[in-house]
Every structure is written in C-alpha cells, then in structure tokens.
Amino acid sequence: MYEIKGIKTLSVRDGVALTANLYREGRIVANVEDRGDGGCMWIHWNENPGLESALLVDWFNKSEADHWTTDFKDSEFSDKCELAIEWLIEIAQNNKSAKKNILIRVSVEPFPDGMRRFENYQMKNVTLSNRDALQSVVNQFVSAEVWDITSQSFVYAKDLLKKKVVA
C-alpha cells in the first residue's frame, strides 16, 4: 500500500540529509525531508494532511514492522508517521542494495530493555540466487537473517536455503 521512491541523499555535517516521495497505492501523497541535523523529519502532505497521516499510521499499526513496532507503540502520533516513513525508507534502501549484495543481520546481545540489537554485514556483488553464497552465510552465522526482496523483510538464511533446495 505504501512505498518510498526517489530517495536523494546528501552527507552533511551532522549525518545524512534526504528527500523522497511517499506513495500510497501508486500515487504521491507526500514529500519527505530529513535535514540530517538530528531534528524531526518534515512531511509535506499534498492534500488532506489529517486524513493521509491517519491512514499511514493505521497501515503501519497493522504492518509487520519487525523491530520498529516496539518503538511505535508508545510514540506520539506525529512520531508514528515519522517511524512509518523511516521504515519505508529502510525497505527501499535494502531493496536497492539487495539487487547486488546479500544483506545480512545477526542478532547480538539485547539491550537492557529487551529490544533486539543487530550487527549488519554485506556480501558484495553476490545475490541470494547464488546458493553457495547463501550456504556461506549460514556456515558463518547460524542464526543470520538475510534481506529478501520478495517478502521485503529479513528472513532466516537457513530457512531460505531450505526453500531453495526444494525448488
């Protein structure tokens, strides 16, 4: 239902600034801007900001946003829009990278509040269609998750390998 496209980034003194378009059902509903200064994300709705932001929050509430949902439950309404957009940006960036690289995340010691923490790795210039590369990921990191463009989420590498063996 929602998608981020047209991401443009720029390195700035305090981080990375970006602009992008937010699409709902194939139509641009907002332009988003992060100035990379540690402040909030700017969301410039094309029309009906109250309705559009409510639809985005409702969609995000029902989504399977993995580690984002823990932060989401206790957030202010405006923060929920920003979290949803940050998640969509992460999906778009992961999809782009995963066309040429295997993106790997490994769960490490959780934070004191119980939230999962991850270390991220990449296998450059190889994709999940390379069965030997996928087996290598499983051999190095037994509990590794890899980014799967089809499901637009991280999945366990060993489970994906099992599916590819059957296919």
C-alpha positions, 0 to 999 in steps of 0.5 A, spaced: 500 500 500 505 504 501 512 505 498 518 510 498 521 512 491 526 517 489 530 517 495 536 523 494 541 523 499 546 528 501 552 527 507 552 533 511 555 535 517 551 532 522 549 525 518 545 524 512 540 529 509 534 526 504 528 527 500 523 522 497 516 521 495 511 517 499 506 513 495 500 510 497 497 505 492 501 508 486 500 515 487 504 521 491 501 523 497 507 526 500 514 529 500 519 527 505 525 531 508 530 529 513 535 535 514 540 530 517 541 535 523 538 530 528 531 534 528 524 531 526 523 529 519 518 534 515 512 531 511 509 535 506 502 532 505 499 534 498 492 534 500 488 532 506 494 532 511 489 529 517 486 524 513 493 521 509 497 521 516 491 517 519 491 512 514 499 511 514 499 510 521 493 505 521 497 501 515 503 501 519 499 499 526 497 493 522 504 492 518 509 487 520 514 492 522 519 487 525 523 491 530 520 498 529 513 496 532 516 496 539 518 503 538 511 505 535 507 503 540 508 508 545 510 514 540 506 520 539 502 520 533 506 525 529 512 520 531 508 514 528 508 517 521 515 519 522 517 511 524 512 509 518 516 513 513 523 511 516 521 504 515 519 505 508 525 508 507 529 502 510 525 497 505 527 501 499 534 502 501 535 494 502 531 493 496 536 497 492 542 494 495 539 487 495 539 487 487 547 486 488 549 484 495 546 479 500 544 483 506 545 480 512 543 481 520 545 477 526 542 478 532 547 480 538 546 481 545 539 485 547 539 491 550 537 492 557 530 493 555 529 487 551 529 490 544 533 486 539 540 489 537 543 487 530 550 487 527 549 488 519 554 485 514 554 485 506 556 480 501 558 484 495 556 483 488 553 476 490 545 475 490 541 470 494 540 466 487 547 464 488 546 458 493 553 457 495 553 464 497 547 463 501 550 456 504 556 461 506 552 465 510 549 460 514 556 456 515 558 463 518 552 465 522 547 460 524 542 464 526 543 470 520 537 473 517 538 475 510 534 481 506 529 478 501 526 482 496 520 478 495 517 478 502 521 485 503 523 483 510 529 479 513 528 472 513 532 466 516 538 464 511 537 457 513 530 457 512 531 460 505 536 455 503 531 450 505 526 453 500 531 453 495 533 446 495 526 444 494 525 448 488 
